[in-house]
Amino acid sequence: MRKRAWRTRGNPAISMAMSSLFAFPSRLFVRDWRIPAVIVLCGCLISLISFGPRASLGFFLTPQSQANGWGRDVFGLALALQNILWGLGQPIAGMLADRFGVVRVLWAGGIFYALGLATMAVSTTPLMLDFSAGVLIGFGLAGCSFGIVLSAFGKLLPPRWRSLAFGAGTAAGSFGQLFYAPVAVSLIDAIGWQETLGIFAAVMVMVLPLSLALATGGCDPTPRTSAPQQSLRQALVEAFGQRSYALLVLGYFTCGFQLAFITVHLPAYLLDRGLSIEIGGWTIAVIGLFNIVGSLLSGWLSNLVPKRYLLSMIYLGRALVILGFIIFPVTALSSLVFGATMGLLWLSTIPPTNGIIALIFGTRWFATLSGFAFFSHQVGGFLGVWLGGVMFERTGSYDAVWWLSIIFGLLSAVINLPIVEKPVPRLAAAPA
């Protein structure tokens, strides 16, 4: 008696199912587990892990400088170099992510970052510090920080998720700052600054497995329209030909200047005012705590009010908060109040900035265009960190840089107002 067998040749449905099951098993599972919630969760964890150490590097300024006999300008130059290389590397990382997918870029960034932290721990010369804290960590941040994470969100998530996801990814970076700041202070006190950097380097390796959830191809996975595909050159010409993009990029300079200066030099500034390093740690942590609220609120408001108005109010608010901080006596209470109010405005520029880029130009070259905007941010960061160290060594005070932060905040509040929030004609004319 002939045994009955399943035949697939005459049944196209069964044939297709069996072929998918055995020939392409990954497709059946990759698409199932990478739901929006998982993508956002893994992206937020990457933001937390990558932003935390960078936000706590200011606590290594004093012990590493004392151990090697350096002035603050040496450490400040290394972190200024980090900021400018982060900015230079961000558009390159964005281009690579747009063309070849996000995972490769995240892996490279995580490896560079971990090597930079480990090498920083054994740096005994200014040149070695520039290479580790400046070059390796700078390029590492370009490859695995929230800029690449948010670009993956823009590509993988439906439009209704984007603004809130941008806020969540930014808030996760703030939670990293909240978590890492007191941990860094405690570990430095308990086991030493070199060992603390080694622990941070080991944790950074977690970026590699988490990045698998953010896998993208080299194309825009959102529903396609009949609009012709843009080349990279066409995208850049279009973006830099738009007045609104130029204004957005110019205003972003202030964000980097203020944040980098405060992150690196605030702990030392508070020590100069007679406060303890613990107060500096808690102030940085409070900034991270309140920025969780500020980033989520900014992401939510970006769906309700014009994003340009939101950006203008954030920059104006920062200028007023800094003014209040420096004109009143610096105490433990005023430092924590400054941390709370500045925290609400800390990274809240990111959701509306990225939202405007996605709205105007779409998501095909989103990582690249947001990367160029971020370069302006990091030019500001370079000047903020570097000027902080130079001005302190020359004058014994940070006052000039605080006042520059106020002036730049007021200018950016005005610069963002003329931005036009509507798609470029190429997108507006394309049928859905």
HUKA-V204957 format. One record per backbone hydrogen bond with DSSP energy under -0.5 kcal/mol. NH is the residue of the N-H (numbers start at 1). CO is the residue of the C=O. Records with the same first field share a line. If there is no record, write none. Layout:
NH = CO + CO
This chain:
8 = 6
11 = 8
12 = 10
15 = 11
16 = 12
17 = 13
18 = 14
19 = 15
20 = 16
21 = 17
22 = 18
23 = 19
24 = 19 + 20
27 = 24
28 = 24 + 25
29 = 25 + 26
30 = 26
31 = 27
33 = 29
34 = 30
35 = 33
38 = 35
39 = 35
40 = 36
41 = 37
42 = 38
43 = 39
44 = 40
45 = 41
46 = 42
47 = 43
48 = 44
49 = 45
50 = 46
51 = 47
52 = 48
53 = 49
54 = 50
55 = 51
56 = 52 + 53
57 = 53 + 54
59 = 56
60 = 57
61 = 58
62 = 58
63 = 59
64 = 60
65 = 61
66 = 62
67 = 63
68 = 64
69 = 65
70 = 65
74 = 71
75 = 71
76 = 72
77 = 73
78 = 74
79 = 75
80 = 76
81 = 77
82 = 78
83 = 79
84 = 80
85 = 81
86 = 82
87 = 83
88 = 84
89 = 85
90 = 86
91 = 87 + 371
92 = 88
93 = 89
94 = 90
95 = 91
96 = 92
97 = 93
98 = 94
99 = 95
100 = 96
101 = 97
105 = 101
106 = 102
107 = 103
108 = 104
109 = 105
110 = 106
111 = 107
112 = 108
113 = 109
114 = 110
115 = 111
116 = 112
117 = 113
118 = 114
119 = 115
120 = 116
121 = 117
122 = 119
123 = 120
129 = 125
130 = 126
131 = 127
132 = 128
133 = 129
134 = 129
135 = 130
136 = 131
137 = 132
138 = 134
139 = 135
140 = 136
141 = 137
142 = 138
143 = 139
144 = 140
145 = 141
148 = 145
149 = 145
150 = 146
151 = 147
152 = 148
153 = 149
154 = 150
155 = 151
156 = 152
157 = 153
161 = 158
162 = 158 + 159
163 = 159
165 = 161
166 = 162
167 = 163
168 = 164
169 = 165
170 = 166
171 = 167
172 = 168
173 = 169
174 = 170
175 = 171
176 = 172
177 = 173
178 = 174
179 = 175
180 = 176
181 = 177
182 = 178
183 = 179
184 = 180
185 = 181
186 = 182
187 = 183
188 = 184
189 = 185
190 = 186
191 = 187
192 = 187 + 188
196 = 192
197 = 193
198 = 194
199 = 195
200 = 196
201 = 197
202 = 198
203 = 199
204 = 200
205 = 201 + 202
206 = 203
207 = 204
208 = 205
210 = 206
211 = 207
212 = 209
213 = 210
214 = 211
215 = 212
221 = 219
226 = 431
235 = 231
236 = 232
237 = 233
238 = 234
239 = 235
240 = 236
241 = 237
242 = 239
243 = 241
246 = 242
247 = 243
248 = 244
249 = 245
250 = 246
251 = 247
252 = 248
253 = 249 + 250
254 = 251
255 = 251
256 = 252
257 = 253
258 = 254
259 = 255
260 = 256
261 = 257
262 = 258
263 = 259
264 = 260
265 = 261
266 = 262
269 = 265
270 = 266
271 = 267
272 = 268
273 = 269
274 = 271
275 = 270
280 = 276
281 = 277
282 = 278
283 = 279
284 = 280
285 = 281
286 = 282
287 = 283
288 = 284
289 = 285
290 = 286
291 = 287
292 = 288 + 289
293 = 289
294 = 290
295 = 291
296 = 292
297 = 293
298 = 294
299 = 295
300 = 296
301 = 297
302 = 298
303 = 300
304 = 301
305 = 301
310 = 306
311 = 307
312 = 308
313 = 309
314 = 310
315 = 311
316 = 312
317 = 313
318 = 314
319 = 315
320 = 316
321 = 317
322 = 318
323 = 319
324 = 320
325 = 321
326 = 322
327 = 323
328 = 324
331 = 329
335 = 331
336 = 332
337 = 333
338 = 334
339 = 335
340 = 336
341 = 337
342 = 338
343 = 339
344 = 340
345 = 341 + 342
346 = 342 + 343
350 = 347
352 = 348
353 = 349
354 = 350
355 = 351
356 = 352
357 = 353
358 = 354
359 = 355
360 = 356
361 = 357
362 = 358
366 = 363
369 = 365
370 = 366
371 = 367
372 = 368
373 = 369
374 = 370
375 = 371
376 = 372
377 = 373
378 = 374
379 = 375
380 = 376
381 = 377
382 = 378
383 = 379
384 = 380
385 = 381
386 = 382
387 = 383
388 = 384
389 = 385
390 = 386
391 = 387
392 = 388
393 = 389
394 = 390
395 = 391
396 = 392
397 = 391
401 = 398
402 = 398
403 = 399
404 = 400
405 = 401
406 = 402
407 = 403
408 = 404
409 = 405
410 = 406
411 = 407
412 = 408
413 = 409
414 = 410
415 = 411
416 = 412
417 = 414
418 = 415
419 = 416
421 = 419
422 = 420
424 = 360
427 = 424
428 = 424
429 = 425
430 = 427
